[in-house]
């Protein structure tokens, strides 16, 4: 027997199989083999309540590959299914201008034969239990191999947006892969047209442009998301049970992606590749979707399966900046991400006690990932005028504008009776990226552009450029200049155009020492200082400026700027302190008195506390006579921001405003004892 591994069931459980690719078992499952199903127990993922619909498993509808590709009419499968439809595993290729599918999942090579058309697209349908979210369309992924399959592979994790309730999971206007003619979510016709050569097709301007370096030198795999769960779902969930809007969504993104990656990393496919680039992006520039983090969530698993490979991850136009309402949006983990497992049956995401998708952010995930596996590297690629990310921020409780100082986007009418900027989008995205640079150092990079041409949302798109009339695409996008400018060359002789920058990022080596810790990194700019990495040519002018304490490493961070009309008298209540405490902290030039201060004057509002190993936010709050809630609020959306206070670690810095009458010393005794 080969090494045992697990295959997921329709309900989110996993069944044991032998060997990396158990085609016979898949075929048996797709045929509804009672014997095969009875032999494999389900996992702890709860079954969906259901909508009292027909609990009959139907065959997934057959795709008609015409010009353009379309679906066969199958009225019963136009609605979501309580039990996901079944599909037979197939491998489909274009042969002599015909679309030919054979049963089973083929590998690229056998011991003696290369079985795929080189430099041509093919579709692989894993069959049951892989399925799209409504249970009414089969899942498939797409590959384009070159002559050499053991050198470089780019794996593209497509996002179709996230869904979390009956409206967002069921309404085509809420989330779509630009397939208005189909009940979403399903696999977009544009992807199948890669194989058939039909219109609309992909690849004119984006990362799979056949005339550019990625497509010419890298094997390509595209893994769509048709489950609304960032490729990590492992649960079927019923929304609005008992209502007319009731729908059951099969959040099986981890199952679909796991089956696809298991094929990718087979030694007879791309499992011997030396360089692996994982990319999270959207299908089209006009796709109104968000949540491309799936590539990051699978990065550590890919590195563990391919320990000799250089694994790099790029997340595009989805910085993971959400407002305080994110926890409410995903309350209860409707995707069942805590049940997500790898093809071998191991946990995909960290233990929920250490990180979970509801309570924690992407910065903490990156941090834990590189702490565990220092050979990994992550990058964010985005722009400042992407309208979708601010919309997601607002949907989760943030605001487009919340203040005019200290890195905010500006709101001239902001009220300064409370500390401004806590909900400001511009400041939030700055703080997020700055924290990643400070925490992750040489395991992280960002590429950030300013204004672009037209109303576009993604850079790495397949069928649109940044504006086809201007001739701007993935390879000519520059972070600092408009479409009429020339992207500058840095001191090392490199331009920061996105295509060239991503190639350097994908191929840059990271060296570990004898103890497995980071020794050196040549991520672009290789050997660059903090200022070059954060504010250099890969960042648009001023796009990360203004957050106090971020201009260099080691600066004071518990500072603020007096807004127009403010004095220390009026500023003190924002920090739940008094003017005398602020006055004593600040011996500032130009500050003649607490009631006389010029607008724009910077002042200290609190003390920096360096977190010690074993500290908790509660213990820190007790020591300084305050509360956990007050400390959390004080640091919110500052460089000391804590998304989840439970993740405080030794070496972190937070701001503290003591309540002097309630503070305690190291022995727990009051600093100011009460009079007897």
Secondary structure, 3 states (H helix, E strand, C coil): CCCEEEEECCCCCEEEEECCCCHHHHHHHHCCCHHHHHCCCCCCCCCCCCCCCCCCCCECCCEECCCCCEECCCHHHCCCCCCCCECCCEEEEEECCEEEEEECCCCCECCCCECCCCCCEEEEECCCCCCCCCCCCCCCEEEECCCCCCCEEEEEEEECCCCCCHHHHHCCCCCCCCCCCCCCCCCCHHHHHHHHCCCCCCCCCCCCCCCCHHHHHCEEEEECCCCCCCCCCCEEEEECCCCCCCEEEEECHHHHHHHHHHHHCCCCCCCCCCEEEEEEEECCCCCCCCCCCHHHHCHHHHHHHCCCCEEEEEEECCCCCCCCCHHHHCCCCCCCHHHCECCCCCECCCCCCCCCCCCCCHHHHHHHHHHHCCCCEEEEEEECCCHHHHHHHHHCCCECCCCCCCCCCCCCCCCCCCCCCCCEHHHHHHHHHHHHHHHHHHHEEEEEECCCCCCCCCCCCCCCCCEHHHCECCCCCCCCCCCCCCCCECCCCCECCHHHHHHHHHHCCEEECCCCCEEEECCCCCCCCHHHHHHCCCECCCCCCCCCCCCCCCCCCCEEECCCCCCHHHHHHHHCCCHHHHHHHCCCCCCCECCECCCCCEEECCEEEECCCCCCHHHHHHHCCCCHHHHHHHHCCCCCCCCCHHHCCCCCEEEECCCCCCCECCCCCECCCCCC
